[in-house]
Amino acid sequence: MPFPENGEKIRRFIKARGFTQARFASLLGVEERSLRKMLHNGVYDVRVLLKMAAILSCRATDLFP
């Protein structure tokens, strides 16, 4: 199920932690283009969400509206 509304929430987390999208994508192990597509479409693999949460020092549930 897509969650396009949480892309903005994740973008705010990324910015609040001081990452650029390019740096965050690198830490996540994906291309920046892929990250932008995920954030825009709201489609995430559970493993990617867990890794995002770990990098952003939050719980995966914090990334949803």
N, C-alpha and C positions, 0 to 999 in steps of 0.2 A: 504494500500500500504506500503510495507516495505521500510525502509530507512537505509540500513546497513552502508552506508558511514557516517552517523551522529553519530554512536556509538563512533568513535574516538574523534569526537568533544565534545561529552558529557563527555567522559573520561578526556579530557583536562580541561573542566570546573570543574569536580570533583576534580582533582588534584590541579588546581589553587586555589580552595577555601579551600584547606588543608584537604579534606576528604579522607579517605581510601574508597575503594568500600564497605567494610564491614560496615563502619559507615554510609555511604550514603544510603546503602540498608536499614539499621535499621531506619534511619530518614524517609525514603520513605515508610516504613511499608511492605517491601518485603524481601524475603530471598536473600542472596548474590548470590546464584545460579540463581535465577530468574532475578536479575539485570544483571548478566553477559550474560544470554541468551538474554535478551532484547537488550543489547548493541551490541551483536554479530549479531543477526538477524535483528535488526532495526525495530522491530514491537512493537509499543507502544499504550497503551490506552490513549485517550486524557486526562483523569483525572490524569493518572500517569505523563504525560508530564507537565501538569499544576503544579502538586506537585513538580516535579523535578525543574521546573523553580523557584518556590517559595523558595525552599531550597537553590538553587544556586544563588538566588537574580538576576535573569535575566528574560527576556521575553521568552515564549515558542518558539517563532520564532527564537530566538538566538541559540537555540539548533539544528537547521537544517543548513546544508551547504549552 
